[in-house]
């Protein structure tokens, strides 16, 4: 992720259009932790800007203080009051302490949320006494783009079927849910001293406080909060782990949870990210890509076990292979290797509909290197295309797959970037000499997730270790080889050493404290009213309860009403999150996805039927519950 970042005017509009083709719901995109090139950082900035413009803007009018010490603010104006896209959606925020536990600061921040009351009925008008709250947690991203899920997402469907209230709740330090930087000490940049309260424990407590203190505008009923009303918490990916952890740590506040692609296992080094991609690609593409990377590595990393220092690397041959990709101007071969991995980051963001998936960069790459069309996700019917001229490096013929690989990268990424501005070079576009995008960030959004994975979660997407022996009977196999060996922990992990400067009060640890996550049960976490959903080819599946690399793929788990456990065939990251708009059959999910939504939805309805409300004046003391979990997995 170390990068040179580009000024906003660097690339032409065509580049933005290319990179945004086939974008899916923000939920399904998840986060790829490959090291971003300067090109990708520029695109990230442009996409943030476009989301800000495209998303319906929430205008908070004069807020009303409700609930005394709860410091809850509810907007008095709905989002898009004259807009039929999001009728009735309202925005509010809850004042949260930055430090819930240790009193290290008195600073607070405003946690944003959105909701609608379209399915809510006052007590005199409804048949049942329970009004469930359905919370969707966007996790490590601006929550505003997920406002649309209140009308077309699965959380809205659950609320509609159970006469509940759907809510989108933003995570601390993302979107606009962060404190005033001036209250956190000297300086304007978001570095470790200002980010040190961005922890799993603090963020989980935010949710626990929210479900108790939430109130809704123009609703006089005083029991629409936990524990008096049941809360069903939905999250995907990182927030899928959060939903599981909340059910485990706060069972008296979170009545039920759905963890979609929930990464409940944390690892610092994560080459397994690429294993489901290898399984999910068509065989011809998988083989061609691995063969191409193998040939390229024979030049730029002839001794893969030696990492970034390659004493036998031939510089002329390295320059020649980079030239096939238009990247001969890159001084660091690892930066060159990183550019080749860019299309793979698109794999996880596929949905269940082929109309969306076929536009993905990874399949454009597959079309190119396999000399076919329509290579798409499995299954497909590829058709041959014309032949490409071959190339020779040091007397060796370069495989046609590599030549095509180079042509694709050059046309899709290199030429547009270099042509985008006078004076642009491949080093400026794709090099790794400037960390200022992170070190000089005046908004926490670009640095919040890097801070989290550097301190706690890990997930550095590295190349699989290569077998250094020529012994044909060796058993330490190399695993899928979709990216160059140069993308090792030293290169990928450089962001944790260089993007964050040592602070007076806090510095980035040498290694993330993954034990903090794994001590909550990891792959063994289980509870009643906790559902797990995963996609067969999700690159994050190895870190979920359906892990094949670190577990049994979920074979030991039963799929029951109280403990649903689902794996959706030929599906990807959080692919269950999308749902059709009521009455609009063209946006209904695929049958295999709808089946899981129907089954888990029926389970949730069954859970709610068993809910027994405590007395209306019941209060729950939370405190630091991390130390209270004596038995891992219930």
Secondary structure, DSSP 8 states (H G I E B T S, - for coil): -------TTSS-HHHHHHHHTT---HHHH----S---HHHHHHHHHHHHHHHHHS------S-EEESGGG-EEEEEEETTTT-STTTT-EEEEEEEES-SSS-S---EEEEEEEE--TT---GGG-SSS---EEEEE--SS-SGGGGGHHHHBHHHHHHHHTT-EEEEE--TTSTT-S--GGGG-S-SS--HHHHTT--HHHHHHHHHHHHHH---TT---S--STTTS-EEEEEETHHHHHHHHHHHH-TTT--EEEEES-----EEE-TTHHHHHHHHS-HHHHHHHHHHHHHHHHHH-SSGGGTT--TT--HHHHHHHHHTTT-TT-S-HHHHHHHHTGGGGGGGG--S-HHHHTT-HHHHHHHHHHTEE---SSS---EE------EEETTEEE-HHHHHHHHHHIIIIIHHHHTTSTT--HHHHH-----HHHHT-SSTHHHHHHHHIIIIIEEE-----------TT---------S-TTS-HHHHTHHHHHSS---SS----SS--THHHHTTTGGG---TTEEEEEETT-TTGGGSTT-SSSS-TTTT----SSS-EEEETT--TTTTSB---TT-GGG---HHHHHHHHHHHHHHHHHHHT-----TT-----S-GGGG--SS--
